[in-house]
Amino acid sequence: MSAARSIRMTGCVPFVIGALIGLASPAPAQEWPAKNITVIVPLGAGSATDVMTRVIMDQVGKQLGRTIIVENRPGAGGTIGANMVAKSAPDGYTALAYGALSIANALYSKIPYDTMHDFVPVIGLGQQPLAVVTSATSGYKTLGDLIAAAKARPGALNYTSAGIGSASHFGAERLLASAGIRVQHIAFKGAAEAVTDLVAGRADFSVQPFTTTLALVNDGKLVALAVSAAKRTAIKPDVPTTMEAGLPADSFYPFWSGLFLPAATPREIVDKLHAETGAALGAPNVRTQLDKLGVEPMEMNREQFGKFFRDDVEANLALVEAAHIPRQ
C-alpha cells in the first residue's frame, strides 16, 4: 500500500504546522481533497473515540487516495481540540471526531467556541453501550447489589471516570440520578487510568465503553453488572441492561462519536465527506473491526444526525440540572 493511501497515526504535531493549515486559503470544493486531511480527536490515544476514528478514517483515506492524519489533542474536557477545529479554515482539511461536544456545552460555563454555530455535523461514526463494571474482587454480582450497598452507606462508595466531562462521568451521573444514590467521583485524565484503578480494587465501579473494558471482563478481572443502553449488546449478550436490572428508562446514557467540520465549510465538501465516511462505515473490513469493538452503526442522513446532535445538547443540559452536576 502506498504512503498516499495509508493513515499516519500521530500525537501532537508542532504548532506552526497547525497554524499554517489554518492560514491556508480554502480550495475549490470540486478539487477537494487536494491534500492530506487532519482529524482532531480531543481525547487521549486509546480512548474509545480514538480507536473508532482510526479504524474508519483509515478506510476513508484509502477511498480518497489521501493520507488522513488522526491527531490527539486532549485537555480541558475536549474543548482544546474542539476549539482548534472551530477556529480552523473551513476548507475540509481539518475535522473533529468527537461525541462530547454537548457534554462540554452543558458542563462548562465558558468555552471558546459556540457549540451550536461553529460546527456543522457531518455524520455519526457509531454508538457504543456503556458498561457498569466493577472489580472481580468487589463482591458485587449484580447492579442491584451495588445500588443496595450505595444506599446502605450514602457517600461511602466511589466511581472512577476518564475525567470531568467524559462520557464515563456523565454516564455514571445519569445512573446515580436514576437509582437515587450518592457516591464519590474520582476523575482521571483518561480511561486507562480509571480502569486500572478499578481493577486494583481502589474504586467500587465505573461506567465505561466496552472498548476499554471488554478484554478485562473476558479475562475475569472486571465484572460487567449491566449495560447502560436500551438493549443488550451483541458482544456481551449475557449482561442485562440497566432497565432489566430494575432501573427506569432514564438510567441509560448514549455514548456516541461523530464527525464535524467548521461551520462555514462549503456544502459540497460536507456532503462528500459524509458520503465517503458512510461508504467506509459500510465496508466489510471496517464493519468487522467495529463489531469487535461493540460499535453499533448510526444509520442517519445529514439532517437526521444534525437533529440527533441538537437533541443530545438539550439532553445533557437537562442532566446537569437534574443531577446537580456543578458547572465548571
N, C-alpha and C positions, 0 to 999 in steps of 0.2 A: 504494500500500500504506500503511495507517495506521501511526502510530508504535507502536501497541499490538501490531502484527503484525511489527515489524521487530526485528532484532538490533542491539544497540548494542555496538560494539567499543571497549573502553577499556583503558587501562593500570591503574595502581593508583588506587583511589578513597580519599578521606580515611578515616582510621582510625575516626573517630566513626561513619561510616555503617556500616562493618562491625560496630562494637560494638553499634549499635542493632539491626542484623539479628540478631546473636547473642542479644540480650536479649529479642527478640520471643517471645511465647508461641506454642506450636505451634497451628496452625489445625486444625480437624477434618479428618480425611483426606478425607471426602466433598466438602469445599469446595476442596480443592487442585486447581489453584493459584488462590489468591485475590489474588495479587500477582505481581510480577516475580520471576524466578529468577536467581541468580548462579551461574555455573560457573567455578570456580577452575582455571586451568591453571598449575601451579607451574614453568613454564618460560618462556623469553623469547618475545616476539612473533615470528612467522615460523617457529617450530620446527615439526617435523612434527606433533606432537600438537596444537599451537595451530591450525594450518591445518585439520587434520581436524575438530577440535572446532567451529570456527566454521562450517564447511560444514554439519555435521549439526545443530547447535543452532539455526541459522537456520530450518531446516525444522521442528524441534520447536516453536520459538516460534510459527510460523505455525499449527501444528496446535492448540496450546493457547490461542492468542489472547493470549499474554503476551510481554513483552519478556524475552529471555534475555541477560543481560549476561555476556560472556566476559571474565574478568579475569585478567591475567597477574600472578603472584606468584612470580617466580623467586628462587632463592637457597638455599644450604646443601643442594645436591643434591636440591632439590624438597621438602625437609622443612618449609620455612616455609609454603608454600602448603598442603601436606597437613595440617599442624597446624591451620591456620585452619579447615579443613573438619571435622577431627576434634573440634575444640572448639566448633563452631557448634551452634546449636539444631537438634535432629533433627526439623525440620518440612518438609523437602523443598525449602527455598528456597536452600540452599547446597550445591552438589555439587562433586565433584572429577573432573576429566578428566585421567587420568594412566595411565602404564603401567609406571612405575619404582618403585612402592611396594616391590616385592620387592627391587629393587636397593639402595635405601636401607636396607632392613631388614638386608640381608647386609653392607653396607659400613660402616655407622655403628654404633659400639658404644653410643652413647647417642642416642636420638631421643625427642622429646617426646610421643610417642603410641604406642599399641600397634597395630602393623600388622595383626595378625590379629583384634583385637577391637574396634577403634574405628571400623571402616568396614564397610559392607555392599556387596558387589559388585552392581552393578545390571545392566550389560550391556557386552559388548565392542564398542568402536566400530570397530575394524579392525586388521588386521595389515599391515605393510609389510616387504618384504625389505630388508635392509641390503646395501649395495654396497661392495665393496672397491675404492676409487678411488685413482688416482694422477695426478700432473700429466702432461700430454701431453708435457712435455719430460724426463720422468724416464728414459725409455728402456725402462721395463718394459712388455712386451707381454702377458704372461700372469702369473697368480698364481704359477706355477712360477718365473718369472724373479725375482719379488720375494722368494720364500722362499729361493731359491738365493743371492741377494745377502745376505740376512739371515744365512744360515748361514755364508757366507764371511767375514763381518765381524760377529761377535756383539756386540750392543750398540751398533753404529755407526749403524744406521738409526733412524728415528723415525716416529711416527704422531701425528696430531692427533685430538682429541676435543672434543665440546661441553662437556666438564667432567668432573671426577671423579664417578662415579656415573651418568653418562649412558649411554644405550643404545649410543652410539658408543664409549664407553670399554669397557663390558663385552663388546660385540660384538667389538672388537679383541682383548681379552684371551682370549676364547674361541678366536679364530683362532690366536693365538700359542701357546696351550697345546696346541692340536690339531696345529699344524705343528712344534712343538718348537723355536721360535725365540725370541730375546731381542732386543727393541728398546726405544728410549726413548719415553716417553709425554709429549706436550706437551698439557696441558689448557687449554682456553679457557673463556670464560664462556658460549659459545653456539656453535651450529652454523655460523652465518655467518662468525665469525672463524676457526673451524677450517678451513673450506673455502677461505676467502680465502688463508690462509697456504699451503695446499696448492697452489692454482692458481699462486701466486707462486713455487713451487718451493722453498720453505723447509722443506718436510717431504716425507717419502717416500711416505706413504699415509695413508688414513683409512678408517674403516668407517662409512658414513653412509646414512641413508634416501634414496631417490631423490627425495623431496620437496625436498631441499636440493641435490641434485647433478645431477638429470636434465637440466636446461637446459644446464648446463656440459658435460655429457657430449655432448649433442647438438650443442653449439657447437664441440666439439673441444678444449676447454680442459682437460677431465679425461678419463681413460680408465677405464672400468669393467672391472676384471680378473675379477671374479666376484661372484655374489650369495650372501650368507650366508643361504641358505634351502634348504629341502628340494627345491624345484623351481624352474625358471626362471620369471621374471616376464613377464607378457604385455606390459608396457610396454617391455621390452628383452629380447626372446626370444633374441637372439644372444649374450647374456652367459651363460657357463656358471655352474653352481653351484660352491661350494667342493668338493663331493664329486666333481663331474665334473672338477675341476681336480686331483684326486688326493688330497684330504684325506678323513679318515674322517667318519662321520655326526655326530660331536660337534663338528664345525667350525662349524656354523651356529648363529646366535643369533636367536631370535624377537623382533622388535620390534613391540609392540602398544600400544594405548591403550584404556582402558576408563573407564566411568563409575561413581563410587562416591558413597554418601551416608553421613552419620553413622550409627553402628551402631543407635541407638535409634529411627530413623525408622520410623513406622508401616508395616506390611506393605502396606497398601492404596496408600500413596504410592509405595513402592518398585516395586510391581507396575505402577502406572500409568505411572511414568517409564520403566520397562523397555518397556512396550507402545508408548508414544508414540515412544520413541527407535528401537525396532525398526521401526515403521512409517516413520519418517523415513529409516532406512537403506535401506528398500526403495523409496523414492520415486525415480522415473526421473531427476529433475534432480539429486538427491543422488548417485545411483549413477554418473551420467555424470561428475560432478566428482571423485568418489573414484577412479573408474577412471583418470582422467587423472593422478592423484597416485600411482597404483600401490597404492592401498589395497585390500586383499582383505577380504571380509566374514568375520566371526566368527559363524557361524550356531550359536548356543548359547542354550539357555534359561537362566534364572537359576541353576539348580542346576549346570548344566554350566559356566557361566562361573565360579561360585564354586570349583569343583574345579580349573579351569584356573588360577585365581589362586593357590590353595594350592600346586599343583604348581610354579608358577613361583617362588614363595617358596623352596621346597625346592631347586629347580634353581640358583638364584642363590647360596644358601648353599653349595652344593656347588662352584660355580665359584670363589667367593672362596677356598675351601680348596685346590682343585686348582691354580689359577693363582697361588697365593700372593700374592693382592692384599692389601696392608696395610689393615687396618681403620682407619677414621678416628676 
